[in-house]
Amino acid sequence: MEAEPIAIERLELPAALMPGLRPADMETGNFYQLLRERHDIHVAEATQTLEPSVTDPEQADLLDVPPYFPIMCVERTTQDTAGRTIEHARSVYRGDRYRITSKLHFDHTSG
């Protein structure tokens, strides 16, 4: 099968907390593990929003699909154990290539 684009991902990271981080670091391995091992940053929590949408012309061109093609937009803001925002991510996933599964946990405080 020929390689085809399936997502557009954009990360905003605080450079002061991650000196020496290179684009190649984002292409291999586990990013959060890299943050722990190289920068002593321990991810604690994130807020993530998922929203169905359709491609605009630029997204359609990058994903090699027609305009107004179904996509899933995901925005995530991640904090470390010190409460610092260490990542803001905006991703667009092709609607025909992704499936999202969530695992929910409940305890005595769940309503």
N, C-alpha and C positions, 0 to 999 in steps of 0.2 A: 504494500500500500504506500502510495506517495505521501510524503509529509504534508500536512495542511495545518494552517493556524487554527487554534481552538480557543484562545483567550488573549485578552489584552490586560496586562497587569501594570499598575503604577504604584510604586512605594515611595513614601516620603519618610526619610529617616533622619534623626538628628546627628549630623556629621561629628559634632563635638563628642558624642558618646561612643562613636564607632570609627576612630581614626584608622586609616589604611584600608577601609572596606572598599572592595573593587567590584565592578559588575560581574566578573567571573565568580566571585564568592556566592552570588545569587543563583548560579546555574548548577551547582553540585551540592549534594548533601542536604542536611537539615539546617535551615537558617537559624532557628531558635537555639539549636545546639551550638552553632558557630558563635552566636552572641554570648552564650554561657562560657564557652571555652576560651574565646579570644578576648572578650570585652567584659567578662564578669557581669553580664546583664542577664537577670533571671526573669522571664516573662511570668506575670501573675494572672492577668485577666485581659479580656478584650470584649468590646461591644461590637457586634456585627449586624448589619442590616442587609437583607436580601430583597431585591425588587425586580419583578419581571418588567421587561421593556422591549424595545426594538432598536435595531442599529440605526445610527445616523449615517450619512454618506461616508464620513471618514472611517468610522468603525467598520462599516460594510466593506470598504476597500481593504483595510488591514486584515480582516477576517476572511476575505475572499468569498463573501456571500452577497446576495442582493440587498439593496436598501430596505429597511423596515423588516429585517429578518429577526426572529425571536432571540432574545438574549436574557441572561440573568445578570443583573448588576449587584455587586457585593461591595460594601464599604465596611472597613474594620479599623478601629482605633484600639491599640494595644498598649497596656501599661506594664511596667516592671514592678518588682516587689518594693521598690522605693517610691512608687506612685508616679514615676515619670512616664510621659507618653514617649514610647520608643518606636512606634510605627503607626503610620496612617496609610492604609491600602485602599485602592480603588481598582476593582477588577470587573471585567466584562467577559462573560463566558457564553459561548455559542449554545443556544437553546437545544440544539440537536445533538450535542456532544457531552453534556453534563447531567448528572443526577446528584441531588443533594440529599443526604440522609442525616438526620439529627437524632442523637440519643439524649433522652430526658431523664433526669433523676429527681425523685421526690422524697421529701422527708416530712417530719411532723409540722414544719412551718409552711408547707405548700398549701395554697388555697384553692 
